[in-house]
């Protein structure tokens, strides 16, 4: 039925990496691949690999069983207009950042979609790719899984996690390069040549990554194992901790993820990160709640409480009041240490509870309010460990406890 197993629209660097990967692994022969692009120089590079080339996107789309989009997201709408309605049986694969499965389906009138988020180390066979499927059966999945596993490691995830994937593995190589650059500069400060410092640094990073991968120990324990009291390592580690290095890196990842959300929504939805906590003295007894909202570098604190309540009600009320404070639709990420709240949402218990009219479920009044608010925003819940080293959770806990103590003293 098809002349080619794989058609690729776009012949840039990642497209070339994919072509080399499937050819080197033996997954496909050159005559099973066709590539299109408007750039003749890019097509010449593909031609050197022995694959069929063309400037006609429609020729690729009509003759390939799997059609992979490897173009910049901003040019996709124009290409989609040309192909819309002609891909009903085609299995689409997209590596375009920020272009959702829903957008692909609507713009192409296609049903079978595989969205992939690879990273640049795929070009040297050491990449990380996340894949998400829509309407693919198990047999159809095997081809894209094989394509990207040939360029490194793979993971299959829900599309709701792709903004996080972008911020960790998609953009992550840049963070690693910067850390490596700093280590090389430090080595050169000590008298090493650039090449000497580079060799020492790269093997240390590779070895450290393998140690983490093979060890069952938490990363903090691995750090401690390298340190000795009064030794050399502890001097650098103490300095990094004092400067908040891990928090700084995490904040950078958070900002990257926020930008990914903005790109995905076209800037129409504002990204808000919310931290919540609840406290109760007596349970039941005087209680307090707190929420800290972060948006575009600004912070807002919401707090309150009740004279006779429970800890779970305060946890719920913190989330509810935070969402109620939003004056327009937002993309929201809620960080909470309450398994009661997080599990009810993430495990979709709410649907069943509502269907059974909250029979035998405590706090139905608050759950109904939360359900209504969740429908007004795109909300994701993140479970954090309470009373640990999470600074924002600890701040919320302190504010909530203060609210609880105020009501206790007034009673």
C-alpha positions as CSV (number, residue, x, y, z in Angstrom):
1,X,0.0,0.0,0.0
2,X,2.9,2.4,0.8
3,X,6.1,3.0,-1.2
4,X,8.0,4.0,2.0
5,X,7.9,2.9,5.6
6,X,9.0,6.3,6.9
7,X,8.5,9.8,5.4
8,X,10.1,12.8,7.1
9,X,9.0,16.4,6.5
10,X,12.1,18.4,7.4
11,X,15.7,17.6,6.8
12,X,17.4,19.5,9.7
13,X,19.8,18.2,12.3
14,X,17.3,16.1,14.3
15,X,15.9,14.7,11.1
16,X,19.4,13.7,10.0
17,X,20.0,12.1,13.4
18,X,16.8,10.0,13.0
19,X,17.8,8.9,9.4
20,X,21.2,7.9,10.6
21,X,19.8,6.1,13.6
22,X,17.3,3.9,11.7
23,X,19.9,3.2,8.9
24,X,22.7,2.3,11.3
25,X,20.6,0.1,13.4
26,X,19.3,-1.7,10.4
27,X,15.7,-0.9,11.2
28,X,15.2,0.4,7.7
29,X,17.0,0.4,4.4
30,X,17.6,3.7,2.5
31,X,15.0,2.9,-0.1
32,X,12.3,2.7,2.7
33,X,12.8,6.4,3.6
34,X,11.7,9.6,1.9
35,X,12.5,13.1,3.1
36,X,11.2,16.5,2.0
37,X,12.5,20.0,2.6
38,X,12.6,23.4,0.9
39,X,16.4,23.6,1.5
40,X,18.4,22.0,-1.3
41,X,21.5,21.9,0.9
42,X,19.6,20.0,3.6
43,X,18.2,17.6,1.0
44,X,21.7,16.9,-0.4
45,X,22.8,15.8,3.1
46,X,19.9,13.4,3.2
47,X,20.7,12.2,-0.4
48,X,24.2,11.3,0.8
49,X,22.6,8.8,3.2
50,X,21.0,7.1,0.2
51,X,17.3,8.0,1.1
52,X,14.8,9.4,-1.4
53,X,14.5,13.2,-1.4
54,X,11.8,15.6,-2.7
55,X,10.6,19.2,-2.2
56,X,7.0,18.0,-2.4
57,X,5.5,17.4,1.1
58,X,2.4,15.9,-0.4
59,X,4.5,13.3,-2.2
60,X,5.9,12.2,1.2
61,X,2.6,12.2,3.0
62,X,0.8,10.1,0.4
63,X,3.4,7.5,0.1
64,X,4.7,6.9,3.6
65,X,3.1,4.6,6.2
66,X,4.6,6.7,9.1
67,X,4.9,10.5,8.5
68,X,7.3,12.3,10.8
69,X,7.2,16.0,11.2
70,X,10.6,17.4,12.0
71,X,10.1,21.1,11.2
72,X,9.9,24.2,13.4
73,X,6.5,24.6,15.1
74,X,6.0,28.1,13.5
75,X,6.0,26.6,9.9
76,X,3.7,23.7,10.8
77,X,0.4,25.5,10.2
78,X,1.3,26.2,6.5
79,X,2.4,22.6,5.9
80,X,-0.8,21.3,7.6
81,X,-3.0,23.3,5.3
82,X,-1.4,21.5,2.4
83,X,-1.9,18.1,3.9
84,X,-5.2,18.4,5.9
85,X,-7.6,15.6,5.0
86,X,-5.1,13.4,3.3
87,X,-3.7,11.6,6.4
88,X,-6.8,9.6,7.7
89,X,-4.9,6.3,7.5
90,X,-1.4,7.7,8.0
91,X,0.4,7.2,11.3
92,X,1.7,10.6,12.3
93,X,4.9,11.2,14.4
94,X,5.8,14.7,15.6
95,X,8.9,16.0,17.3
96,X,7.7,19.6,17.2
97,X,8.0,21.2,20.6
98,X,4.8,22.7,21.9
99,X,2.5,21.3,19.2
100,X,-0.1,19.2,21.1
101,X,-1.8,16.0,20.0
102,X,-5.1,17.9,19.8
103,X,-3.5,20.5,17.6
104,X,-2.0,17.8,15.3
105,X,-5.4,16.1,15.0
106,X,-7.3,19.3,14.3
107,X,-4.8,20.7,11.8
108,X,-4.2,17.5,9.9
109,X,-7.5,15.7,10.3
110,X,-5.4,12.7,11.4
111,X,-6.4,10.1,14.0
112,X,-3.2,8.2,14.8
113,X,-0.7,10.5,16.5
114,X,2.6,9.8,18.2
115,X,4.1,12.9,19.9
116,X,7.8,12.6,20.8
117,X,10.1,14.9,22.8
118,X,13.7,13.9,21.9
119,X,16.8,15.9,23.0
120,X,19.9,16.8,21.1
121,X,22.2,14.0,22.5
122,X,20.1,11.8,20.2
123,X,22.4,13.1,17.5
124,X,25.3,11.1,19.1
125,X,23.2,8.1,20.1
126,X,22.9,9.0,23.7
127,X,19.6,10.8,23.8
128,X,16.5,10.7,25.8
129,X,13.1,10.6,24.1
130,X,9.6,10.7,25.7
131,X,6.8,9.3,23.6
132,X,3.0,9.7,23.8
133,X,0.5,7.8,21.6
134,X,-3.1,8.6,20.5
135,X,-5.1,5.8,18.7
136,X,-2.0,3.7,18.0
137,X,-2.4,0.0,18.6
138,X,0.3,-2.0,20.3
139,X,1.7,-3.3,17.0
140,X,1.8,0.2,15.5
141,X,3.7,1.6,18.5
142,X,6.7,-0.7,17.9
143,X,8.0,1.2,15.0
144,X,8.4,4.7,16.6
145,X,9.6,3.0,19.8
146,X,12.3,1.3,17.8
147,X,13.2,4.4,15.9
148,X,13.9,6.5,19.1
149,X,15.4,3.7,21.2
150,X,18.0,3.4,18.5
151,X,19.2,6.9,19.4
152,X,19.3,6.5,23.2
153,X,16.8,5.7,25.9
154,X,13.1,6.1,25.7
155,X,10.1,6.5,28.1
156,X,6.4,6.4,27.4
157,X,4.5,9.1,29.2
158,X,1.1,10.9,29.2
159,X,1.1,14.2,27.3
160,X,0.2,16.1,30.5
161,X,3.9,15.5,31.5
162,X,5.4,16.9,28.3
163,X,6.0,20.4,29.7
164,X,8.0,18.8,32.5
165,X,9.9,16.6,30.0
166,X,10.8,19.7,28.0
167,X,12.2,21.4,31.1
168,X,14.2,18.4,32.2
169,X,15.5,16.4,29.2
170,X,14.6,18.6,26.3
171,X,16.3,21.7,27.6
172,X,18.5,19.8,30.1
173,X,21.6,19.4,28.0
174,X,22.2,23.1,28.1
175,X,22.2,23.0,31.9
176,X,24.7,20.2,31.9
177,X,26.9,22.0,29.5
178,X,27.0,25.0,31.7
179,X,27.9,22.9,34.8
180,X,30.7,21.2,32.8
181,X,31.9,24.5,31.6
182,X,32.2,25.7,35.2
183,X,34.2,22.6,36.2
184,X,36.6,23.0,33.3
185,X,37.2,26.6,34.2
186,X,37.8,25.6,37.8
187,X,40.3,23.0,36.7
188,X,42.1,25.6,34.5
189,X,42.3,28.0,37.4
190,X,44.3,25.2,39.1
191,X,46.8,25.0,36.3
192,X,45.3,22.3,34.0
193,X,45.1,22.9,30.3
194,X,41.7,23.1,28.7
195,X,42.0,19.6,27.2
196,X,43.2,18.1,30.5
197,X,40.4,19.8,32.5
198,X,37.8,18.8,29.9
199,X,38.9,15.1,29.9
200,X,38.8,15.0,33.7
201,X,35.5,16.7,33.9
202,X,33.7,14.7,31.2
203,X,34.6,11.4,32.7
204,X,33.7,12.6,36.1
205,X,30.2,13.6,34.9
206,X,29.7,10.3,33.0
207,X,30.9,8.3,36.0
208,X,28.8,10.2,38.4
209,X,25.7,9.7,36.3
210,X,26.4,6.0,36.1
211,X,26.9,5.8,39.9
212,X,23.4,7.4,40.5
213,X,21.8,5.1,37.9
214,X,23.3,1.9,39.5
215,X,23.0,2.9,43.2
216,X,19.9,2.5,45.4
217,X,21.2,5.3,47.7
218,X,19.6,8.7,47.6
219,X,21.7,11.3,45.8
220,X,22.3,13.1,49.1
221,X,24.0,10.0,50.5
222,X,26.2,9.7,47.4
223,X,27.3,13.3,48.0
224,X,28.1,12.6,51.6
225,X,30.1,9.5,50.6
226,X,32.5,11.7,48.7
227,X,32.9,14.2,51.6
228,X,35.0,13.9,54.7
229,X,35.0,16.2,57.6
230,X,37.7,18.9,57.2
231,X,38.6,17.5,53.7
232,X,38.6,19.0,50.3
233,X,35.2,18.1,48.8
234,X,33.3,19.5,51.8
235,X,34.7,22.9,51.0
236,X,33.1,23.0,47.6
237,X,29.9,21.3,48.7
238,X,29.4,23.6,51.6
239,X,29.8,26.6,49.3
240,X,27.3,25.2,46.8
241,X,24.8,24.6,49.5
242,X,25.2,28.1,50.9
243,X,24.6,29.5,47.5
244,X,21.5,27.4,47.0
245,X,22.8,25.6,44.0
246,X,20.2,22.8,43.8
247,X,17.4,25.2,44.4
248,X,18.7,27.5,41.7
249,X,18.8,24.7,39.2
250,X,15.3,23.6,40.2
251,X,14.1,27.2,39.8
252,X,15.6,27.3,36.3
253,X,13.8,24.1,35.4
254,X,10.6,25.6,36.7
255,X,11.0,28.7,34.6
256,X,11.7,26.5,31.5
257,X,8.5,24.5,32.2
258,X,6.5,27.7,32.6
259,X,7.7,28.9,29.2
260,X,6.8,25.6,27.6
261,X,3.3,26.0,28.9
262,X,3.1,29.5,27.5
263,X,4.2,28.3,24.1
264,X,1.7,25.4,24.2
265,X,-1.2,27.7,25.1
266,X,-0.1,30.5,22.8
267,X,0.2,32.8,25.8
268,X,-3.6,32.7,26.3
269,X,-3.3,31.0,29.7
270,X,-1.2,32.3,32.5
271,X,1.0,29.8,34.4
272,X,0.6,29.9,38.2
273,X,2.5,27.8,40.7
274,X,0.8,27.3,44.0
275,X,2.0,25.9,47.3
276,X,-0.6,25.0,49.9
277,X,-0.8,23.6,53.4
278,X,-3.2,23.2,56.3
279,X,-2.9,22.8,60.0
280,X,-5.1,22.0,63.0
281,X,-4.7,22.1,66.7
282,X,-6.6,19.2,68.1
283,X,-8.0,17.8,64.8
284,X,-10.8,18.7,65.3
285,X,-10.0,22.0,66.7
286,X,-8.9,25.5,65.6
287,X,-7.3,25.3,62.2
288,X,-5.5,27.4,59.6
289,X,-4.6,27.2,55.9
290,X,-2.1,28.9,53.7
291,X,-1.4,29.2,50.0
292,X,1.5,30.9,48.2
293,X,0.9,31.8,44.6
294,X,3.8,32.5,42.2
295,X,3.2,34.1,38.7
296,X,5.6,35.9,36.5
297,X,8.1,36.7,39.3
298,X,5.4,37.9,41.7
299,X,4.1,36.3,44.8
300,X,0.8,36.4,46.7
301,X,0.0,34.9,50.1
302,X,-3.5,33.7,51.1
303,X,-4.3,32.5,54.5
304,X,-7.2,32.0,56.9
305,X,-8.8,29.4,59.1
306,X,-11.8,28.1,61.1
307,X,-12.4,27.9,64.8
308,X,-13.6,24.2,64.8
309,X,-12.3,22.2,61.9
310,X,-10.0,19.3,60.8
311,X,-6.6,19.2,59.1
312,X,-8.1,17.7,55.9
313,X,-10.6,20.5,55.6
314,X,-7.8,23.0,56.0
315,X,-5.7,21.2,53.3
316,X,-8.7,21.3,51.0
317,X,-9.6,24.9,51.8
318,X,-6.1,26.1,51.0
319,X,-6.4,24.7,47.5
320,X,-9.9,26.1,47.0
321,X,-9.1,29.6,48.2
322,X,-6.0,29.7,46.1
323,X,-7.9,28.7,42.9
324,X,-10.8,31.1,43.8
325,X,-8.3,34.0,43.9
326,X,-7.5,33.5,40.2
327,X,-9.5,36.0,38.1
328,X,-9.0,34.3,34.7
329,X,-8.3,30.8,33.3
330,X,-4.8,29.7,34.2
331,X,-2.5,26.7,33.8
332,X,-1.9,25.8,37.5
333,X,0.6,23.6,39.2
334,X,-0.3,22.9,42.9
335,X,2.3,21.6,45.3
336,X,0.8,20.0,48.4
337,X,2.0,17.5,51.1
338,X,-1.6,16.2,51.5
339,X,-2.0,12.7,50.1
340,X,-5.7,13.2,50.9
341,X,-6.0,15.9,48.3
342,X,-3.4,14.9,45.8
343,X,-4.5,11.3,45.5
344,X,-8.2,12.2,45.2
345,X,-7.4,14.3,42.1
346,X,-4.5,12.4,40.5
347,X,-6.2,9.0,41.0
348,X,-9.5,10.4,39.7
349,X,-11.4,9.4,42.8
350,X,-13.5,12.6,42.4
351,X,-15.4,11.2,39.4
352,X,-16.5,8.2,41.3
353,X,-17.3,10.2,44.4
354,X,-19.4,12.6,42.5
355,X,-21.3,9.8,40.6
356,X,-22.2,8.3,44.0
357,X,-23.2,11.7,45.4
358,X,-20.3,11.7,47.8
359,X,-21.8,8.8,49.8
360,X,-19.5,8.0,52.8
361,X,-17.1,10.7,51.7
362,X,-16.2,13.4,54.3
363,X,-16.2,17.1,53.4
364,X,-18.5,16.8,50.4
365,X,-19.2,20.6,50.4
366,X,-15.5,21.3,49.8
367,X,-15.0,18.6,47.3
368,X,-17.9,20.0,45.2
369,X,-16.3,23.4,45.3
370,X,-13.0,22.0,44.2
371,X,-14.5,20.1,41.3
372,X,-16.1,23.3,40.0
373,X,-12.8,25.2,40.3
374,X,-10.8,22.4,38.6
375,X,-13.1,22.7,35.6
376,X,-12.2,26.4,35.2
377,X,-8.5,25.8,35.0
378,X,-5.9,23.4,33.7
379,X,-4.6,22.0,37.0
380,X,-1.9,19.6,37.9
381,X,-1.2,18.4,41.4
382,X,2.4,17.6,42.7
383,X,2.9,15.7,45.9
384,X,5.7,17.0,48.0
385,X,7.2,15.6,51.2
386,X,6.0,17.6,54.3
387,X,8.3,18.9,57.0
388,X,11.4,18.3,55.0
389,X,13.7,20.6,53.0
390,X,11.0,22.1,50.7
391,X,11.3,25.8,51.5
392,X,7.9,26.8,50.1
393,X,6.0,24.0,51.8
394,X,7.7,24.9,55.1
395,X,6.6,28.5,54.6
396,X,3.0,27.4,54.0
397,X,3.2,25.2,57.1
398,X,4.4,28.0,59.3
399,X,1.7,30.4,58.1
400,X,-1.0,27.8,58.5
401,X,0.2,26.9,62.0
402,X,0.2,30.6,62.9
403,X,-3.4,30.9,61.7
404,X,-4.4,27.9,63.8
405,X,-2.7,29.2,66.9
406,X,-4.4,32.6,66.5
407,X,-7.8,30.9,66.6
408,X,-6.7,28.8,69.5
409,X,-5.7,31.8,71.5
410,X,-8.9,33.6,70.7
411,X,-11.1,30.7,71.7
